[in-house]
């Protein structure tokens, strides 16, 4: 019984749920499927618990999770600004699943010991002393009531895929629903939720949404989120030289926002092969003019999305959809993955719209002229636009905010 996706763009939540249930029920056999992932736009938030219960009653999955997002990816298309609901039924031979629920009361991930980490991330599936890699976790976190960087870090060498929920600008706006078979659904606007999967033959693939410009340089002066000096020179001067050499100098026009500019913070500065370090990307959000009479003639600092300290190695990046899509295709080929034939895929796209040129964004004004489908979602892709992805960078789990990622389910273990 293969994994299968379904998508509905009907406005009425209950009717959309019936449409999904009818499509997915055709593939359900005598045994209960392993897992159900349901993603919905905010149009469906109020009645999403009812839709979730309807799908569970029809499909009878062992574990299920539902989340809301600003953008829904369904069968290779990105729906944003319109009602959309997409479901992915995961059911391969030998696949086991459990719902994962992490509440604020569980405390900061950094305080969890190994036993508690394994229990929470695996939904109770991890057994004894088995390696964390035996259980794959799909996890989505509310940014207001959880610790996304901490959740990413506890993944260690085990696979934690998913990201930070997008759409709500304030606490209590996002919705997370989880349920195990024969148990009532748990509905919350806080914490993190997901699916733990055992015996899932899956391949995670991610790619940056921005191309590197210039070379790596050391931060020599900073003040919180203000980047003042690079390599002993004003940061703005270094940036201007880099962009002039790359032909992207127009990105500095105006004060903010900074037209697709990003900064990569190295996570492996001292590579033995001498190559440029792997970076996690963060947007540059503008300039900061120095205050005070004595600083009026000083060059402006660069404003970052998070604090940075002197001594860190950084590199500038420029958002480039065509470069990003080509990089993603190359990585797919390197892994031997074909998203047109993979049984199922869960994908995530950051709010940076890094792959905008290859996305199908549907709205009421431009429904007729649709670009080609998402290259990295494929016809079986179901997922969300996130505010940041949980990815593996430099051999460890990180959050990347300018990336695209996909988790391909290649089929049952016997196909290895």
C-alpha positions as CSV (number, residue, x, y, z in Angstrom):
1,X,0.0,0.0,0.0
2,X,1.9,3.1,-1.2
3,X,2.1,6.5,0.5
4,X,-0.2,8.9,-1.2
5,X,-0.9,12.7,-1.2
6,X,-4.1,14.7,-1.7
7,X,-4.9,18.4,-1.9
8,X,-8.0,20.5,-1.7
9,X,-8.6,24.2,-2.4
10,X,-12.2,24.2,-1.3
11,X,-13.0,27.1,1.0
12,X,-15.3,25.2,3.4
13,X,-13.1,23.3,5.9
14,X,-15.4,20.3,6.4
15,X,-16.0,19.9,2.6
16,X,-12.3,20.1,2.0
17,X,-11.7,17.4,4.6
18,X,-14.3,15.1,2.9
19,X,-12.6,15.6,-0.4
20,X,-9.2,14.6,1.1
21,X,-10.7,11.6,2.9
22,X,-12.5,10.4,-0.3
23,X,-9.3,10.5,-2.3
24,X,-7.1,8.9,0.3
25,X,-9.5,6.2,1.4
26,X,-9.2,4.6,-2.0
27,X,-5.6,3.5,-1.2
28,X,-6.4,2.2,2.4
29,X,-6.4,-1.5,2.7
30,X,-7.5,-3.8,5.5
31,X,-4.7,-2.7,7.8
32,X,-4.4,0.7,9.4
33,X,-1.9,3.0,7.6
34,X,1.1,4.2,9.6
35,X,0.8,8.0,9.7
36,X,-1.1,11.0,8.4
37,X,0.2,14.5,7.9
38,X,-2.3,17.3,7.5
39,X,-1.3,20.8,6.6
40,X,-3.7,23.7,6.3
41,X,-3.8,27.4,5.5
42,X,-5.1,29.8,8.2
43,X,-8.5,29.9,6.4
44,X,-9.1,26.5,7.9
45,X,-7.8,27.2,11.4
46,X,-11.2,27.4,13.3
47,X,-12.6,24.1,12.0
48,X,-9.3,22.2,11.6
49,X,-9.9,20.0,14.7
50,X,-13.1,18.8,13.1
51,X,-11.4,18.2,9.8
52,X,-8.6,16.3,11.6
53,X,-11.1,14.0,13.4
54,X,-13.0,13.3,10.2
55,X,-9.8,12.2,8.4
56,X,-8.8,10.1,11.3
57,X,-12.2,8.4,11.5
58,X,-12.0,7.6,7.8
59,X,-8.4,6.6,7.4
60,X,-7.6,5.1,10.9
61,X,-3.9,6.0,11.0
62,X,-1.8,4.8,13.8
63,X,-0.5,8.4,14.3
64,X,-1.5,11.7,12.9
65,X,-0.5,15.4,13.1
66,X,-2.0,18.6,11.7
67,X,-0.5,22.1,11.5
68,X,-1.3,25.5,10.1
69,X,1.0,27.6,7.9
70,X,1.1,30.8,5.8
71,X,1.7,28.7,2.7
72,X,0.6,25.1,1.9
73,X,2.5,22.8,-0.5
74,X,0.2,20.2,-2.0
75,X,1.3,17.8,-4.8
76,X,4.0,20.1,-6.0
77,X,2.2,23.4,-5.9
78,X,2.5,26.3,-3.4
79,X,-0.8,27.8,-2.3
80,X,-0.6,31.1,-0.6
81,X,-3.3,33.7,0.0
82,X,-6.1,31.2,-0.8
83,X,-7.7,28.3,1.2
84,X,-5.7,25.1,0.9
85,X,-5.5,21.8,2.7
86,X,-3.1,19.0,1.9
87,X,-2.6,15.6,3.4
88,X,0.0,12.9,3.1
89,X,-0.8,9.3,4.0
90,X,2.4,7.4,4.9
91,X,2.0,3.7,4.6
92,X,4.9,1.4,3.5
93,X,5.6,-2.2,4.5
94,X,7.2,-2.3,8.0
95,X,6.7,1.4,8.7
96,X,5.9,2.2,12.3
97,X,4.7,5.6,13.5
98,X,3.9,7.6,16.6
99,X,2.7,11.1,17.3
100,X,5.2,13.5,18.9
101,X,4.1,16.2,21.2
102,X,6.5,18.6,23.0
103,X,4.8,21.1,25.4
104,X,6.3,24.2,27.1
105,X,6.1,22.3,30.4
106,X,8.7,19.8,29.1
107,X,11.3,22.5,29.6
108,X,14.2,23.7,27.5
109,X,15.7,21.0,25.3
110,X,19.2,21.7,26.6
111,X,18.1,20.4,30.0
112,X,16.9,17.0,28.7
113,X,19.0,14.0,29.4
114,X,19.5,11.3,26.7
115,X,16.7,9.2,27.9
116,X,14.2,12.0,27.9
117,X,15.4,13.3,24.6
118,X,14.9,9.9,23.0
119,X,11.4,9.5,24.6
120,X,10.1,12.9,23.5
121,X,11.6,12.9,19.9
122,X,10.5,9.3,19.2
123,X,7.0,9.5,20.6
124,X,7.9,6.3,22.6
125,X,9.2,4.4,19.5
126,X,12.9,4.4,20.4
127,X,13.8,1.2,22.2
128,X,16.5,0.7,24.8
129,X,20.0,1.7,23.6
130,X,19.3,1.7,19.9
131,X,20.9,4.5,17.9
132,X,18.8,7.7,17.4
133,X,19.1,7.3,13.7
134,X,16.8,4.3,13.9
135,X,13.9,6.7,14.4
136,X,13.2,9.6,12.0
137,X,11.3,12.6,13.4
138,X,9.2,15.1,11.5
139,X,8.8,18.1,13.8
140,X,7.2,21.5,13.5
141,X,7.7,24.1,16.3
142,X,5.7,27.2,17.3
143,X,8.3,30.0,17.4
144,X,6.6,31.8,20.4
145,X,6.3,28.9,22.9
146,X,9.1,26.6,22.0
147,X,12.9,26.7,21.5
148,X,13.5,26.0,17.8
149,X,17.3,26.3,18.0
150,X,17.3,23.9,20.9
151,X,15.0,21.5,19.2
152,X,17.2,21.5,16.1
153,X,20.4,20.9,18.2
154,X,19.0,17.9,20.1
155,X,18.6,16.1,16.8
156,X,22.4,15.4,17.0
157,X,23.3,12.8,14.3
158,X,19.7,11.5,14.3
159,X,17.4,12.9,11.6
160,X,15.0,15.6,12.7
161,X,13.3,17.2,9.7
162,X,10.7,20.0,9.6
163,X,10.9,23.5,10.8
164,X,9.4,26.6,12.4
165,X,5.8,27.3,11.8
166,X,5.0,30.4,9.8
167,X,2.1,32.7,9.4
168,X,1.2,34.0,12.8
169,X,2.8,37.2,14.0
170,X,1.9,36.7,17.6
171,X,1.6,34.0,20.2
172,X,-1.4,31.7,20.1
173,X,-2.0,32.1,16.3
174,X,-0.5,28.8,15.1
175,X,-2.3,25.5,15.6
176,X,-0.8,22.1,16.3
177,X,-2.9,18.9,16.6
178,X,-1.6,15.4,17.4
179,X,-3.2,12.0,18.0
180,X,-2.3,8.3,18.4
181,X,-4.8,5.7,17.4
182,X,-7.6,5.1,19.9
183,X,-6.7,8.3,21.7
184,X,-8.4,11.7,21.6
185,X,-6.7,14.4,19.6
186,X,-4.6,17.0,21.5
187,X,-5.2,20.5,20.2
188,X,-2.8,23.3,21.1
189,X,-1.3,26.6,20.0
190,X,2.0,26.0,21.8
191,X,5.1,23.8,21.7
192,X,6.0,21.5,18.9
193,X,4.3,18.5,17.2
194,X,5.2,15.9,14.7
195,X,5.6,12.3,13.7
196,X,8.2,9.7,14.7
197,X,8.8,7.0,12.1
198,X,10.6,3.7,12.4
199,X,11.8,1.8,9.3
200,X,11.3,4.8,7.1
201,X,13.7,4.7,4.2
202,X,14.0,8.4,3.6
203,X,16.6,10.8,2.2
204,X,16.8,14.4,3.4
205,X,18.0,16.9,0.9
206,X,18.4,20.7,1.4
207,X,19.9,23.5,-0.5
208,X,20.7,27.2,0.3
209,X,18.4,29.7,-1.3
210,X,21.3,32.2,-1.9
211,X,24.6,32.1,-3.8
212,X,27.8,33.0,-2.1
213,X,29.5,36.3,-3.1
214,X,33.1,37.2,-2.1
215,X,35.2,35.2,0.3
216,X,35.0,34.4,4.0
217,X,36.1,37.1,6.5
218,X,36.5,37.5,10.2
219,X,34.2,39.7,12.3
220,X,36.4,42.2,14.1
221,X,33.8,44.5,15.6
222,X,30.1,44.0,16.6
223,X,27.6,45.2,19.1
224,X,24.7,42.7,19.4
225,X,22.9,42.7,16.1
226,X,25.1,45.4,14.7
227,X,27.9,44.3,12.5
228,X,30.6,47.0,12.6
229,X,33.9,45.6,11.4
230,X,35.1,42.9,9.1
231,X,38.8,42.1,8.8
232,X,39.7,45.3,10.6
233,X,37.7,47.5,8.2
234,X,34.1,49.0,8.3
235,X,31.7,46.2,7.4
236,X,29.8,48.4,5.0
237,X,33.0,49.1,3.0
238,X,33.7,45.4,2.7
239,X,30.2,44.6,1.7
240,X,30.3,47.3,-1.0
241,X,33.5,45.9,-2.5
242,X,32.1,42.4,-2.5
243,X,28.9,43.5,-4.3
244,X,30.7,45.7,-6.8
245,X,33.0,42.8,-7.8
246,X,30.0,40.5,-8.2
247,X,27.8,43.0,-10.0
248,X,25.2,43.1,-7.3
249,X,25.9,46.6,-6.0
250,X,22.3,47.8,-6.6
251,X,21.3,45.7,-3.6
252,X,22.6,48.4,-1.3
253,X,20.3,51.0,-2.7
254,X,18.0,52.4,0.1
255,X,18.4,51.8,3.8
256,X,16.2,48.7,4.3
257,X,15.4,46.1,3.5
258,X,18.6,45.1,1.8
259,X,17.3,43.5,-1.5
260,X,18.0,39.8,-1.0
261,X,21.3,40.1,0.9
262,X,22.1,37.5,3.5
263,X,25.0,36.7,5.7
264,X,26.4,33.2,6.2
265,X,27.7,32.3,9.7
266,X,30.4,29.6,9.5
267,X,29.7,26.4,11.5
268,X,33.0,24.7,10.5
269,X,35.6,27.5,10.2
270,X,38.7,25.3,10.3
271,X,38.1,22.7,7.5
272,X,41.1,20.4,7.0
273,X,40.5,20.5,3.2
274,X,41.0,24.3,3.1
275,X,37.6,24.8,1.4
276,X,35.2,27.6,2.2
277,X,33.3,26.8,5.4
278,X,29.7,25.6,5.5
279,X,27.4,28.4,6.6
280,X,23.9,28.8,8.1
281,X,22.2,31.7,6.4
282,X,20.6,34.7,8.1
283,X,19.1,37.8,6.4
284,X,20.7,41.2,6.5
285,X,17.9,43.5,7.6
286,X,19.3,46.9,6.9
287,X,21.7,49.6,8.1
288,X,22.0,51.1,11.6
289,X,23.2,54.7,11.7
290,X,25.4,55.4,14.7
291,X,23.9,57.7,17.3
292,X,25.5,60.6,19.1
293,X,27.3,63.7,17.8
294,X,30.7,62.0,17.8
295,X,29.5,59.2,15.6
296,X,27.7,61.2,12.9
297,X,30.6,60.8,10.4
298,X,31.0,57.1,11.1
299,X,30.0,54.6,8.5
300,X,26.7,52.8,9.1
301,X,26.7,49.3,10.6
302,X,25.0,46.3,9.1
303,X,21.9,45.2,11.0
304,X,21.5,41.4,11.4
305,X,18.6,39.2,12.4
306,X,20.5,37.9,15.4
307,X,23.5,38.9,17.5
308,X,27.0,38.1,16.4
309,X,30.3,38.2,18.3
310,X,33.8,39.2,17.1
311,X,35.9,36.3,16.0
312,X,33.2,34.6,14.0
313,X,33.8,33.7,10.3
314,X,31.1,35.0,7.9
315,X,30.5,35.3,4.2
316,X,28.0,37.3,2.2
317,X,25.2,35.7,0.1
318,X,22.7,36.9,-2.4
319,X,19.3,35.4,-2.9
320,X,19.2,33.8,-6.4
321,X,16.2,31.6,-7.3
322,X,17.8,30.2,-10.5
323,X,21.1,29.4,-8.8
324,X,19.3,27.8,-5.8
325,X,17.1,25.6,-8.0
326,X,20.1,24.4,-10.0
327,X,22.0,23.7,-6.8
328,X,19.0,21.7,-5.5
329,X,18.7,19.7,-8.8
330,X,22.5,18.9,-8.6
331,X,22.1,17.6,-5.0
332,X,19.1,15.5,-6.1
333,X,21.2,13.9,-8.8
334,X,24.1,13.3,-6.5
335,X,21.8,11.3,-4.2
336,X,20.1,9.5,-7.1
337,X,16.7,11.0,-6.2
338,X,13.9,11.5,-8.7
339,X,11.1,13.5,-7.1
340,X,8.8,12.7,-10.0
341,X,8.7,9.0,-9.0
342,X,9.4,9.0,-5.2
343,X,6.5,7.5,-3.3
344,X,6.1,10.6,-1.1
345,X,7.9,13.7,-0.1
346,X,7.6,16.2,2.7
347,X,9.0,19.6,1.8
348,X,9.5,23.0,3.4
349,X,10.3,26.4,2.0
350,X,11.5,29.3,4.0
351,X,9.8,32.7,4.1
352,X,12.7,34.0,2.0
353,X,10.9,32.7,-1.1
354,X,14.2,31.4,-2.2
355,X,12.7,29.2,-4.9
356,X,10.0,31.7,-6.0
357,X,10.8,31.4,-9.7
358,X,10.0,27.7,-9.7
359,X,7.0,27.8,-7.4
360,X,3.4,27.9,-8.3
361,X,1.9,30.6,-6.1
362,X,-1.8,30.8,-6.6
363,X,-3.9,33.8,-5.8
364,X,-7.3,35.2,-6.8
365,X,-5.7,37.7,-9.2
366,X,-3.3,35.5,-11.2
367,X,-4.7,32.0,-11.3
368,X,-4.5,31.8,-15.0
369,X,-0.8,32.4,-15.4
370,X,0.9,29.8,-13.3
371,X,4.6,29.1,-13.4
372,X,5.8,25.5,-13.4
373,X,5.3,23.3,-10.3
374,X,7.8,23.2,-7.5
375,X,10.9,21.4,-8.6
376,X,11.8,20.2,-5.2
377,X,8.3,19.1,-4.1
378,X,7.4,16.8,-6.9
379,X,3.9,15.5,-7.6
380,X,3.8,13.7,-4.2
381,X,5.2,16.6,-2.2
382,X,3.1,17.8,0.8
383,X,4.5,20.4,3.2
384,X,4.5,24.0,4.3
385,X,6.3,27.3,3.9
386,X,8.2,27.6,7.1
387,X,10.0,30.4,9.0
388,X,13.1,28.2,9.1
389,X,14.1,24.6,8.4
390,X,15.7,21.9,10.5
391,X,18.5,20.7,8.4
392,X,21.9,18.9,8.6
393,X,24.8,21.4,8.0
394,X,28.4,20.4,8.4
395,X,27.4,17.1,10.0
396,X,25.2,18.6,12.7
397,X,21.6,19.7,13.1
398,X,20.9,23.4,12.5
399,X,18.1,25.9,11.7
400,X,18.5,27.6,8.3
401,X,16.3,30.5,7.4
402,X,17.1,30.8,3.7
403,X,16.9,27.3,2.5
404,X,14.6,24.7,0.9
405,X,14.5,21.1,2.1
406,X,12.7,18.0,1.2
407,X,12.5,14.5,2.8
408,X,12.0,11.8,0.2
409,X,10.4,8.6,1.2
410,X,12.0,6.1,-1.2
411,X,9.9,3.1,-0.3
412,X,10.1,0.1,2.0
413,X,13.4,-1.0,3.4
414,X,13.4,-4.1,1.1
415,X,14.0,-1.8,-1.8
416,X,17.4,-0.8,-0.5
